[in-house]
């Protein structure tokens, strides 16, 4: 069990479990998602990077399935640091719009894992806004021709004119 223990058991579908599962599903290097064992080992490896927190694979599993829902602040800080998100996101201290912004940034990072998507985005840097708008129009036309939604699922970002 994690240092600091668990102050109370949660129920399935807890906000913490949902947020952790979202991060596990999306915040990982190309290839396969992290395992509970990998994350627990990285956090518990003995360095001070994660504040000396000890986390087991089993305890992390209980957090993710909602059997535990109130870990110590140290555990939440370590998990937030591992996934590079604000600790308030895991603690539930962010407003709905702030939490959505964190998830929007995660979606952006996931999209940027794709080398082709990254190349298109980077090649448009420095082009005048009207040219960038034209490129958006062309992409929208391709998406329509391929019977894809106008925007990818869960696409965030700025509103287009």
Residue pairs with C-beta under 8 A, 6 or more apart in sequence:
1 56
1 58
1 59
2 53
2 54
2 55
2 56
2 59
2 71
2 72
2 74
2 75
3 52
3 53
3 54
3 72
3 74
3 75
4 71
4 72
4 73
4 74
4 75
5 72
6 59
6 62
6 68
6 69
6 70
6 71
6 72
7 70
7 72
8 69
8 70
9 67
9 68
9 69
9 70
10 16
10 17
10 66
10 67
10 68
10 69
10 70
11 66
11 69
12 65
12 66
12 67
13 66
14 66
14 69
15 92
16 63
16 66
16 69
16 70
16 71
16 90
16 92
17 63
17 64
17 65
17 66
17 69
19 89
19 90
19 99
20 63
20 64
20 79
20 90
21 64
22 103
22 106
23 79
23 83
23 85
23 106
24 33
24 34
24 39
24 64
25 33
26 106
26 107
26 109
26 110
27 34
27 83
27 84
27 85
27 106
27 109
27 110
28 34
30 113
35 57
36 57
36 60
36 61
36 64
37 57
39 55
39 60
39 79
39 82
40 55
40 56
40 57
40 59
40 60
41 57
42 50
42 82
43 50
43 53
43 55
43 78
43 79
43 82
44 50
44 53
44 54
44 55
44 56
49 81
50 77
50 78
50 81
50 82
51 74
51 77
51 78
53 74
53 75
53 77
53 78
55 75
55 78
55 79
59 68
59 71
62 68
63 69
63 71
73 87
73 91
76 87
76 90
76 91
77 87
79 90
80 86
80 87
80 89
80 90
81 87
85 102
85 106
86 94
86 102
87 93
88 94
88 98
89 98
89 99
89 102
94 102
100 156
103 154
103 156
104 156
104 157
107 154
107 155
107 156
108 156
108 157
111 117
111 152
112 118
112 121
124 131
124 132
124 135
127 135
133 160
133 161
136 160
140 150
143 149
143 150
144 150
